[in-house]
Structure formats: C-alpha cells, structure tokens
Amino acid sequence: MRFPRHLSHLLLIAALAVTSAVARPRARDLGIPFPGTPGPLNAITDVEGVEVGHVTLIRGEGRLVPGEGPVRTGVTAILPRGKQFAGRVFAARHNLNGNGEMTGASWLDESGCLGSPILLTNTHSVGVVRDAVIAWLLKRSAGGGYSGDVSLPVVSETYDGFLNDIDGFHVKPAHATVAIEGASRGAVAEGGVGGGTGMIAHGFKGGIGTSSRVLNREEGGYTVGVLVQANYGRRGNLHIAGVPVGRELTDLTPTRGAPKEGQGSIVIVVATDAPLLPHQLRRIAQRASLGVGIVGGRGENSSGDLFLAFSTASPDEVSKTAGLAQLNMLPNDRINPLFHATVNATEEAIVNALIAAETMTGINGNKVYALPHDRLVAILRRHNALAPAPAVSSRP
C-alpha cells in the first residue's frame, strides 16, 4: 500500500520507535520468574492474527507552552485479526474502576461483538483517535447505511499530563491511521512507546507491556495474550515476583510537582484463540484484575482500570448476518486454565512495561525515573526470588 508523503514520514517515526524499544531487556532477561509457559514472542501477537502498531511522539523540552509542547505521547493500535479482516469477533469488557473512557463500550456490552481495531492513547486525544478510526473503517466498508462496527469503534486512554502537553492536542488523525497501518504480528515494542509514551506506573516510568501464555495439550493448547497500558499505582504497593520491592526502592521518585500517588489508570486488552462466548470473555476480562492486584494495583478512586477481552475463534460464524451461526464453545468447567493464564500474563505484562521503560523528562522539567534493573535484581536475589540460572554445558 502506498502512503501519502506525510504518512510515510510518520511510518518511519513509528518504525524507529519499535526498533529502539525492542532492544530493551524484558523481565525474564533479568531472571525474574513468572508462572506459566509463554508463547514464542511472549506477546499478545502470539495469538494468531493479532497485530500491534505504535506511533510515538517525542519532541521539545523545557517549559510548558500549551499547543507547542514538550510532547510525550502517542497511539497504540491492536487489531484482533489483522488489517485485512472486516468482520467481527466475540468480545466483552470489565471495569475494575471506571474513572476512564472506552468508546464503543455500550455497543460492545449490548452486542458481545467487536468489529473495529482497539486503539489506546492519552485522555484528551480519545475523540480525534476515535474519529480517525471511523474514517479508516469507512474507507474499507462498502457503505450501506449505519453500522455499529464502523461508527462505534473502541478507543481507550490513560492520562499523561505530568510529562506531556496533554492540552496541546498533539495526536492527529494521521497518527492513529499510521498506528493501524503499521501494525504487525511480530515482536511488540514496550515501555515508553505508542499510547504508553508519557505514562507512569508505581512511581516509575511505565507504559506498554505485553506477555502471553500457552496452555498444555490436555488443557486445549490455547493461547492467551495480554497487552497493558500501565499508568497507575502507588510505589509502596509495588510487588515483583512476590517481593515488596516498592518498599525498598523509596528514592528515584518523580520530581518537580510529582503526581499524587494512586492517581492514574491501566487499560488491559486480553486476546485468546479459545472458543469463548461473550459472557465467558467477560469472566476472562475480570481476571485481569487479579494480575493487577499481584503487582500492587488497588483499583483506587481516581484510577480508570478498564479491561477488554476478545476471542479470535470462529470469525466467519461470528460475522454472519444471515442464517444460523454454528459455534463451538469451551465448557465453563474447562475455563480455569484460561483464568490462570490471564492472571499470569497480566502480571508479567505490567512488569515488562516497567522493565522496558526508560527515564523520561517532560514538561517543565518533570522527570520520571526508570525502574533500576541492577537494584531490582539485587533485591530479588536477597529474597531468593530470582529464577535459577540455566545449566551451562561442559561440552565444547
């Protein structure tokens, strides 16, 4: 597909952001253990068909000049079955705490279906991103009147106003379009990229994180993938590998008018190839709350903790508009392994966001530090919480 010159330039920016972020270490690289078996990429894109794209906007420094910057924001796009798919998948959502926005939520609840990409951005850019998704969908549709799939897309947000000129409306329609068109099925960039560029988690630099789990053959062999935009939590509640590391890492707090602890939000998207109906996917979305709780989230009053789960199974049947749909459903008595996978992948995705993020300075010199890897490893080692080192062969 050929892009106009301005879109091609933005695609280059997005590609550079992905290349930089993928090179960052992940939690398992530091020896941090997690339960369950990850997929090949340990990412939401391990669920076949799922694509993810980012556009990252970073420019300017120093004093805030509304409308001019500094800019620390972006857009992340999750496509349930890729850019070429024009149908629906089953989906459902859950709010742990509702101080946030997710457009299209009412129709999602009513229909149990998702017919659009899912986009994540900052709080004040939800409207422009939503409009851009509608425009992108209209170009692909054959017309024929109103469609909730086109007119009610899913766009969600977390607030990045401590680092970003959020009132400057720097996210433009083209950025959302490029995030969608640049989405791919490969490794997913993490940390301060895309919608997670200006986010803070547990008093450290946060952002985008992802992880996956693959069930064993007896449990169905299904895959569960999770992507988070983490911008929540108190420092003292932070737990990694069961260790209360936030109580020991009491320095490196955000500088120059730090945001009040407990403010912020987390958006979580759960994907699976298991054949689940909407009411079962709502149960899956609810279990993401437990992963947040393991790391230290408490669903506080000013937090927008919004979770969505979708299944990529049986898309042709789900998308039918005539006749009877012939659907498979995993029995509820076999759903527990998917619950466990969701909890475990959510926990690891949040930690991956923290590990990948780098120290960032934004508006008015506001600074948020990255979680220090060396000190984290030392704390976990002292608590005997690191994974055993792999055996080294004596063979030449």
C-alpha positions, 0 to 999 in steps of 0.5 A: 500500500502506498502512503501519502508523503506525510504518512510515510514520514510518520511510518518511519517515526513509528518504525524507529520507535519499535526498533529502539524499544525492542532492544530493551531487556524484558523481565525474564532477561533479568531472571525474574520468574513468572508462572506459566509457559509463554508463547514464542514472542511472549506477546499478545501477537502470539495469538494468531492474527493479532497485530500491534502498531505504535506511533510515538511522539517525542519532541521539545523540552523545557517549559510548558507552552500549551499547543507547542509542547514538550510532547510525550505521547502517542497511539497504540493500535491492536487489531484482533485479526489483522488489517485485512479482516472486516468482520467481527469477533466475540468480545466483552469488557470489565471495569475494575474502576471506571474513572476512564473512557472506552468508546464503543463500550455500550455497543460492545456490552449490548452486542458481545461483538467487536468489529473495529481495531482497539486503539489506546492513547492519552485522555484528551486525544480519545475523540480525534483517535476515535474519529480517525478510526471511523474514517479508516473503517469507512474507507474499507466498508462498502457503505450501506447505511449505519453500522455499529462496527464502523461508527462505534469503534473502541478507543481507550486512554490513560492520562499523561499530563505530568510529562506531556502537553496533554492540552496541546492536542498533539495526536492527529488523525494521521497518527492513529491511521499510521498506528493501524497501518503499521501494525504487525504480528511480530515482536511488540515494542514496550515501555515508553512507546505508542499510547504508553509514551508519557505514562507512569506506573508505581512511581516509575516510568511505565507504559506498554507491556505485553506477555502471553501464555500457552496452555498444555495439550490436555488443557486445549493448547490455547493461547492467551495474550495480554497487552497493558497500558500501565499508568497507575499505582502507588510505589509502596504497593509495588510487588515483583515476583512476590517481593515488596520491592516498592518498599525498598526502592523509596528514592528515584521518585518523580520530581518537580510537582510529582503526581499524587500517588494512586492517581492514574489508570491501566487499560488491559486488552486480553486476546485468546484463540479459545472458543469463548462466548461473550459472557465467558470473555467477560469472566476472562476480562475480570481476571485481569484484575487479579494480575493487577492486584499481584503487582500492587494495583488497588483499583483506587478512586481516581484510577480508570482500570478498564479491561477488554477481552476478545476471542479470535475463534470462529470469525466467519460464524461470528460475522454472519448476518444471515442464517444460523451461526454454528459455534463451538464453545469451551465448557465453563468447567474447562475455563480455569486454565484460561483464568490462570493464564490471564492472571499470569500474563497480566502480571508479567505484562505490567512488569515488562512495561516497567522493565522496558521503560526508560527515564523520561523528562517532560514538561517543565522539567518533570522527570520520571525515573526508570525502574533500576534493573541492577537494584531490582535484581539485587533485591530479588536475589536477597529474597531468593526470588530470582529464577535459577540460572540455566545449566551451562554445558561442559561440552565444547 
